Amino acid sequence: MATGAAPSGTLHPVKGFKLGTVKAEIRYPDRRDLVVMTWPESACVAGVFTQNKFCAAPVVISKERVNHSPCALLVNTGNANAGTGERGIQNALSTTRNLAELLGCKTEQVLTFSTGVIGEYLPVDRIEKGLPGCVDALSEDGWWQAAEGIMTTDTRPKGFSRQVRSGSHIFTVTGIAKGSGMIHPNMATMLAYIATDAVIAQPLLQELLEDVSNNTFNRITIDGDTSTNDSCILVATGTAGNELINSRNHPLFGKVAEAIADICQELAKALVMDGEGATRFVTVAVDEAESVEQAHTVANTVALSPLVKTALFASDPNWGRILAAAGRAPVDNLDVENIRIWLDSVLIAEKGGVASTYREEDGQAVVDKEAYTIRISLGLGEKETQVWTSDLSHDYVTINAEYRT
């Protein structure tokens, strides 16, 4: 189950960035589950990774290699290679070594990513058997196949693309992501791969990815769980031929950065819309805060509340649950007399209780919609932020109860 329209349309090729996908039967028969991506050795690469202490073997390896001129990556689904100890590390090293031989590059230049069931050993033989097919399939037009190949419990592939003009240059930004459960802000909350043909200095690219991720991928939550395998990679192939963008003050930086941020936001929203068992897509917007961090704390507390999320599923305009969740946010100086709460444009609560103008039928009309906004004004300052979340349904429980069976 998912909400909203499925991502569709053209995913523009990024010159120099190629993708190849095959069906390796890693866990399920007859589905794409193994992906290889390559780019020029001269490209710049940035990455952000899960903060889960039990990070998977591929995360350990890729974090070490991301700053050493990588030129390829490998993704498998169906098996997370997490909680697998030293054997997991060796298995991941074996697959990257095999791919490096096929590509003619150094093993240290291959990043690796896995997603799927935790605690099972990687089926190295199936992966290595499938790698030649991935290499043979490498194409700049392979984005949609790769978007399908990285899926786990996702119901649909997720990809977006933009082309922007800045001066005499036209830049392309294309990205794909997977994620449906184990989604919560703590970077990176999914697997995502974004590429641009712009020439950008690596330190600036890393800084940009961290900033963008904090405002997109770190602003979504489905179930409050952060995976062992979360990763996001941004590659600048440098094939657009522009002069080096090496500072935020560079005249070309603004539009390129905006396009990357736009793609990441679209991908982040698409993850929530395809949340496991999701029937609602809800924006929790908090304004009039003293700081962005304060606004995020309140928004995140409401978006994570099981009682709020089950009310969303029931289409119940239960303003008391929203009020209670906001009130327990770990913020010292909240004054309930100043807080106001809306469902879209319907004021539902103020001065510590129900708004005098509120009518239940007005609130009901909002929560009956597939997508809407819960807005909370704190009355403390001028800062704001938002979090995107889904409801908590019967299907979420079923999907996760039956995940290994």
C-alpha positions in Angstrom: 0.0 0.0 0.0 1.2 3.5 -0.8 -0.1 7.1 -1.0 0.0 9.6 -3.8 1.1 9.1 -7.3 4.1 6.8 -8.0 7.2 8.6 -9.2 7.4 8.4 -13.0 8.8 10.2 -16.0 12.2 10.5 -17.6 15.3 10.0 -15.4 17.9 12.1 -17.4 21.2 10.4 -18.0 24.2 11.9 -16.2 27.1 11.8 -18.5 29.7 9.4 -17.3 27.5 7.7 -14.7 26.4 4.2 -15.6 24.1 1.6 -14.0 23.6 -2.1 -14.6 21.1 -4.3 -12.9 20.3 -8.1 -12.9 18.2 -10.7 -11.3 20.7 -12.7 -9.1 18.0 -14.5 -7.0 19.7 -13.4 -3.8 16.5 -13.9 -1.8 13.6 -14.0 -4.2 13.3 -15.5 -7.7 12.6 -13.4 -10.8 13.3 -9.9 -9.3 16.0 -7.4 -9.9 18.2 -7.4 -6.8 21.8 -6.7 -7.8 23.0 -3.3 -9.1 26.4 -1.9 -10.2 27.1 1.8 -10.7 30.2 3.3 -12.2 31.6 6.8 -12.9 34.9 8.4 -14.0 37.9 8.2 -11.6 38.1 12.0 -11.8 34.7 12.4 -10.2 34.1 13.7 -6.7 32.1 11.6 -4.2 30.4 12.4 -0.9 28.6 10.1 1.5 26.6 10.0 4.7 25.9 6.9 6.7 23.8 5.5 9.5 24.7 6.3 13.0 23.5 3.0 14.3 26.3 1.4 16.3 25.6 -2.0 14.8 26.3 -0.7 11.3 26.5 -3.4 8.6 29.7 -4.7 7.1 29.2 -2.8 3.8 28.8 0.4 5.8 32.1 -0.1 7.6 33.9 -0.7 4.3 32.2 2.1 2.4 32.8 4.7 5.1 36.5 3.8 4.9 36.6 4.1 1.1 34.4 7.0 0.3 37.3 9.5 0.6 39.7 7.4 -1.5 38.6 8.2 -5.1 35.9 5.5 -5.5 34.7 4.9 -9.1 32.1 2.2 -8.6 29.6 0.8 -6.2 27.7 -2.4 -5.7 24.2 -2.8 -4.1 22.5 -6.1 -3.2 19.0 -6.5 -1.8 17.5 -9.3 0.1 20.4 -9.6 2.6 21.6 -6.8 4.8 25.0 -8.4 5.7 24.5 -6.8 9.2 25.2 -8.6 12.5 27.5 -10.9 10.6 30.8 -10.1 12.3 34.2 -10.7 10.7 32.7 -13.1 8.2 30.4 -10.4 7.0 33.4 -8.1 6.4 35.2 -10.7 4.5 32.2 -11.5 2.3 31.8 -7.9 1.4 35.5 -7.5 0.6 35.2 -10.6 -1.6 32.4 -9.2 -3.7 34.1 -5.8 -4.1 37.3 -7.5 -5.1 35.5 -9.5 -7.7 33.8 -6.4 -9.1 37.1 -4.5 -9.2 38.6 -7.3 -11.3 35.8 -7.1 -13.8 36.0 -3.3 -14.0 39.8 -3.1 -14.0 40.0 -0.8 -11.0 41.5 -1.1 -7.5 39.4 -3.0 -4.9 39.6 0.1 -2.7 37.7 2.1 -5.3 34.6 0.0 -5.0 31.9 0.9 -2.5 29.4 -1.7 -1.3 25.9 -1.5 0.0 23.4 -4.2 1.2 19.8 -4.1 2.3 17.4 -6.8 3.5 17.3 -9.3 6.4 19.7 -8.7 9.3 21.8 -11.5 10.7 22.2 -13.8 7.7 25.4 -14.3 5.8 25.8 -12.9 2.4 25.2 -15.3 -0.5 28.6 -14.5 -2.1 28.3 -17.1 -4.8 25.0 -15.7 -6.2 26.3 -12.1 -6.1 29.6 -12.9 -7.8 27.8 -15.0 -10.4 25.5 -12.0 -11.1 28.3 -9.4 -11.4 29.3 -10.0 -15.0 25.7 -9.4 -16.1 25.6 -6.1 -14.2 28.8 -5.0 -15.9 27.5 -6.0 -19.3 24.3 -4.1 -18.6 26.0 -0.8 -17.6 24.3 2.1 -19.3 23.7 5.8 -18.7 20.0 5.0 -19.2 19.8 2.3 -16.5 18.3 4.5 -13.7 14.8 3.0 -13.5 16.0 -0.6 -13.6 18.4 0.3 -10.8 15.7 2.0 -8.8 13.8 -1.3 -9.0 16.9 -3.3 -8.2 17.5 -1.6 -4.8 14.0 -2.1 -3.5 13.1 -4.3 -0.5 9.6 -3.9 1.0 9.0 -0.9 -1.3 6.0 -1.2 -3.5 7.4 1.0 -6.2 10.7 2.4 -7.5 11.6 5.9 -6.6 13.5 8.3 -8.9 13.5 11.9 -9.8 15.5 14.1 -12.2 16.1 17.7 -13.0 18.0 19.7 -15.6 18.8 23.3 -14.7 20.5 26.1 -16.6 23.0 28.4 -15.0 24.7 30.9 -17.3 25.8 29.0 -20.4 25.7 25.6 -18.7 22.9 23.0 -18.4 23.3 20.7 -15.4 21.6 17.4 -14.8 20.8 15.9 -11.4 19.2 12.5 -11.1 18.6 10.3 -8.1 17.0 7.1 -6.9 16.3 5.8 -3.4 14.8 2.9 -1.6 13.1 2.7 1.8 9.7 1.8 3.2 10.4 0.7 6.8 13.1 1.3 9.4 12.8 5.0 8.5 13.7 7.6 11.0 16.0 10.7 11.1 19.5 9.8 12.1 21.2 9.9 8.6 20.6 8.4 6.3 17.3 6.5 6.8 17.5 4.6 3.5 19.7 3.9 0.5 19.9 6.8 -1.9 22.2 7.5 -4.9 22.3 10.9 -6.6 24.5 12.0 -9.5 25.2 15.3 -11.2 27.5 16.2 -14.1 28.6 19.4 -12.4 32.3 20.0 -11.5 32.2 20.5 -7.7 35.1 20.3 -5.3 34.9 17.3 -2.9 34.9 19.2 0.4 32.1 21.4 -0.8 30.2 18.4 -2.2 30.4 16.6 1.2 29.3 19.8 3.0 26.4 20.2 0.6 25.2 16.6 1.0 25.3 16.8 4.8 23.3 20.1 4.8 20.8 18.8 2.3 20.4 15.5 4.1 19.6 17.2 7.4 16.8 19.1 5.7 15.3 16.2 3.7 16.2 12.7 4.6 16.6 13.6 8.3 13.1 15.1 8.2 11.2 11.9 7.6 10.0 9.2 9.9 7.8 6.2 9.3 8.4 4.0 12.4 11.2 5.5 14.5 13.7 2.8 13.6 17.1 3.6 12.0 18.6 0.8 10.0 22.0 -0.7 10.3 22.6 -0.1 6.6 21.4 3.5 5.8 23.6 5.3 3.3 23.4 8.1 0.8 26.0 8.7 -1.9 26.3 11.9 -4.1 28.5 11.7 -7.1 29.7 14.7 -9.2 31.0 13.3 -12.4 32.5 16.6 -13.6 31.4 15.9 -17.2 29.4 19.1 -17.7 32.7 21.0 -18.4 32.0 24.0 -16.1 34.8 25.7 -14.1 35.3 24.2 -10.7 32.7 25.1 -8.1 34.7 25.4 -5.0 32.7 27.7 -2.7 29.1 28.6 -1.9 29.9 32.1 -3.3 30.6 30.6 -6.8 28.0 32.0 -9.3 27.1 28.4 -10.4 26.7 26.9 -6.9 23.2 28.2 -6.1 21.2 26.5 -8.9 23.1 23.3 -8.8 22.7 23.0 -5.0 19.0 23.9 -5.3 18.5 21.1 -7.8 20.3 18.6 -5.6 18.2 19.7 -2.6 15.0 19.4 -4.7 15.8 15.9 -5.8 16.6 14.8 -2.2 13.4 16.3 -0.9 11.3 14.6 -3.6 13.0 11.3 -2.8 12.5 11.8 1.0 8.8 12.4 0.5 8.5 9.4 -1.8 9.9 7.2 0.9 7.2 8.3 3.3 4.5 8.0 0.7 5.6 4.4 0.2 5.9 3.7 3.9 5.0 0.2 4.9 1.2 0.0 5.1 0.9 3.7 4.7 -2.5 5.2 3.8 -1.7 8.8 4.8 1.1 11.3 4.0 1.2 14.0 6.7 3.4 17.0 7.0 4.0 18.1 10.6 5.1 21.8 10.4 6.2 23.7 13.4 6.8 27.5 13.4 7.2 30.4 15.8 10.1 28.5 17.5 13.2 29.9 19.0 15.4 27.6 16.8 15.2 25.1 14.0 16.3 22.5 16.5 13.5 23.3 18.8 11.0 23.2 16.0 12.3 19.9 14.8 12.1 18.4 18.3 8.4 19.2 18.6 7.6 18.1 15.0 9.5 14.9 15.4 7.8 14.1 18.7 4.4 14.5 17.2 5.3 12.6 14.0 6.7 9.7 16.0 3.8 9.3 18.4 2.0 5.9 18.0 -1.2 7.4 19.3 -1.1 10.2 16.7 -0.1 7.9 13.9 -2.9 5.4 14.7 -5.4 8.3 14.7 -4.1 9.3 11.3 -4.8 5.8 10.1 -8.4 6.0 11.6 -9.0 9.4 10.0 -9.8 10.6 13.5 -9.3 14.3 14.1 -8.2 13.6 17.6 -6.6 16.9 18.4 -6.0 15.8 22.1 -3.4 13.3 20.9 -1.5 16.0 18.9 -1.6 18.4 21.9 -0.4 15.7 24.3 2.5 14.7 22.0 3.6 18.3 21.5 3.4 18.8 25.2 5.8 16.0 26.0 8.4 17.1 23.5 11.7 17.6 25.4 11.6 21.4 25.2 11.9 23.3 28.4 10.0 26.5 27.8 6.8 25.5 25.9 3.9 27.5 27.1 0.6 25.8 26.3 -1.2 29.1 26.4 0.7 30.3 23.4 0.5 27.1 21.3 -1.9 26.9 18.4 -2.6 23.8 16.2 -4.1 23.5 12.8 -5.2 20.7 10.5 -4.5 22.4 7.2 -6.3 25.8 7.6 -8.7 24.5 10.4 -7.6 25.9 13.8 -8.2 23.0 16.3 -6.5 24.0 19.5 -5.4 27.2 21.3 -4.9 28.5 24.9 -4.4 24.9 26.2 -7.6 23.5 24.8 -10.0 23.2 21.9 -10.3 26.3 19.7 -13.6 28.2 20.2 -14.2 28.2 16.4 -13.5 24.5 15.9 -16.1 22.2 14.5 -15.6 18.4 14.4 -16.9 18.2 10.9 -14.3 20.7 9.7 -11.5 18.6 11.2 -13.0 15.4 9.8 -13.0 16.9 6.3 -9.2 17.4 6.5 -8.2 14.0 8.0 -10.3 12.2 5.4 -7.8 13.4 2.8 -4.9 11.3 1.8 -2.4 14.1 2.4 -2.6 17.1 4.7 -0.6 19.3 7.2 -0.6 19.4 11.0 0.7 22.9 11.8 1.9 23.8 15.3 2.8 27.4 16.2 4.8 27.7 19.4 4.6 31.4 20.0 8.3 31.6 21.0 10.2 32.9 18.0 10.6 33.0 14.2 12.2 29.7 13.3 10.4 26.8 11.6 10.9 23.4 10.1 8.8 20.4 9.0 8.8 16.6 9.2 7.1 14.2 6.8 5.4 11.1 8.3 2.9 8.4 7.6 0.2 6.7 9.5 0.5 3.4 11.4 -1.8 0.8 10.0 -2.7 -2.9 10.4 -0.6 -3.6 7.3 2.5 -2.2 8.9 2.3 -4.8 11.6 1.6 -7.6 9.2 4.4 -6.7 6.8 7.0 -6.6 9.7 5.6 -9.6 11.5 5.9 -11.7 8.4 9.1 -10.1 7.1 11.3 -13.3 7.4 8.6 -15.9 6.5 
